[in-house]
Amino acid sequence: MNTNNKPVLSRRDFLGNAALLVGGLAVGSSCSSANRGDKRERRGEDKMKTRKLGTLEVSELGAGCMSISANYGPPADRNQGIQVIRTAYEKRVTFFDTAEVYGPYTSEALVGEALAPFRDKVAIATKFGFDIEGGSGGLNSRPDHIKKVIEGSLKRLRLAQKRSAARTLCNPLQQSRQNTRSWKEMWK
């Protein structure tokens, strides 16, 4: 209660209530659409629109996976997190976003495990360039660090190859020529 004897809703309570509301809406929506599922699919209403990102074609809606394994409150149960990601895929989402800093590392591992059965049918974006192991919490765009974290991300995401990568933030202390050389070497 606050000084006016009115109940105060904490951020945690607000988010919990909002999640229940959204969950209830989703369940209600899926129940009502279950009866007409065959008709909708025949008419093409369930088809996800796509967009081009360069040469990559992905679903118009993407799934951000940061909060599943950490960052806002306690992480979700691992099996529940995997199910959420797979349900997004079943709903025709083909673009998933994560980062090494989420967890750290746990989001990439969860996304890698969840998407393993349909690896060749999805696009996964991950971000890097943070000094996680150094403990500074700052940025690290040194070529040797970039190579190391990309290799770590590929392992956690269960990917055999890298198609594209992007640093989240650019470290102004690094010379751009040095970084460009390291990028070229990594993509050979």
N, C-alpha and C positions, 0 to 999 in steps of 0.2 A: 504494500500500500504506500502511496505517496502522501504528502502533507495534506491533500484534499480528500483523503480517505477513498481514493479511487484506485482500483487495482492497476499495477504497473506490469506491463508485459515485457519480459526480458527479451533480448535478441534471440537467445536459444529457444524460448517458448514460442516466439513469433515464427522462427524458421520451422520448428516442429509442427506448429499448427498449419503453416502454409504447405508443408510437405504432405500432411494428412489431407488437406483440401485438394491438392493437385492429384494425389493418389486416388482419392474418391472420384474425382472427375474422370481420371483415366480409366478406372474400373467401370464406371457407369458408361463411359463412351465405348469401351471395348465390348461390354455386355450388349449394348443396343446395336452395335455394328455386327456382332456375331451372327445375328439372325439374317442379315442381308449381305453377308460376306461374299457369297458366290456371285450375286448380282453385281456388286460393286466391282469385283475383280473382272468380270466379263465386260463391264463398261469402261474399265481402265482407270477408275477413280483411285485405286490404291497405288498407282504408279508414281514413284518419286521423281521429281524433276531433277535434272542434272545441270552442272555448270562446268565450264572448262577453266582449269588453272594451268595455263600454258598448254602443254600437250596432254595433261592429265584430266580425265573426266571423272567428276565425283558428284555425289548426291548434293542437292541444293542445301539440305540441312546436314550439318555435321554434329558429331557428338564430342563434347569436351569432357575429358575423363579425369580432370584434376581432383574434384571433390570425392570421387569414389574411394580413393585410397588414402587420402589425407587432406590437410590444409584447412578445411572448415569443419571443425569438430572431429570426433573420433572417426577412424576409417570404417567403411562398411564391411560387413562380413565378406571374405574373399569370394565365396561361392555366389553370394548375392551380387557382388560387383561384376563378376563374370557373366551372370545371367542378365544384368542390366545392359551390358555391352552387346551381348548376343541378341537380346531382344531388339536393340536399336538396329542391328544388322538385319534381323528378320523383318523389320519395318522399312527396309530398303535404304538405311543409312550406310554410306560407303566411305565416309570421311571421318576419321577419328583423330583427336588431338590430345597430346600428352606432352610431358617434358621431364628431363632428368631431375629437375629440381622438385618435382611434385613427389613428396614423400620424405626425403629424396629417394629416387629410383623405384619406389614401389608402384607408382602409376604405370611406368613403362612395362614393368614385369607383368602386371595385371592385364594390361592391354594386349601384350604379346601372347599371354596364355589364352585370353578370351577369343582373340581373333585367329589363332592358329588354324582352326578348321577351314577358314575361308581366306587365308592369307593372300591368295592371288586375286581376290575379288574386292579388296578394300585398299584404301590409301591411308597411311598413318603419318601424321605430322608430329614431329617432336622438336623440342627446342633445347638449346645448350648454350654454354658460354659462361657458366657460373663457376665460382671458385668454391665448390662444395667441400672437397677434401681438404683444401687449404684452411678452411674454417673462417675465412675473412667475410664470407657472405657477399663478397663483391663479384666482379667480373673477371674472367680469364679467357682471353682470345689468343693466347700464344699458340702457335702452330702445333707444338707437341701435345699440348693439352687438348686442342680441338680433335686431333687424331685419336687420342686416347678415349675421349668421351663419346665420340661417334662409334668407335668399336664397342664400347660398353653398352651404348643404346641399342646397337644392332643385336647384341647378344640378348639383352633383356626383352627386346621386341620380337625375338626369334626370327630375325630377318637375315637372309644370306647375303643380300646386296643392298647398296644404298642407291636410291634413284635421285634423291634431292635432299638437301639439308639446309637449315637456315639458323644463323645465330639470332637469338632473341634481341640482344643488345650488342652494340659495337663498343669495344674498349678503346677509348680515344688515345690511350697510352701506347698502343701498338701501331707500328708502321703498316700502312695498308699494303705496300708492296710485299712485305714479308708474309702477311696473311694471304694475299692473292697467290703467291708461290705455293704456300702450303695447301691451299684449296686445290690447285691444279694437280699437285702431287697426289693428294688423297683420291681424286676422282679418276686417276689413271686405271 
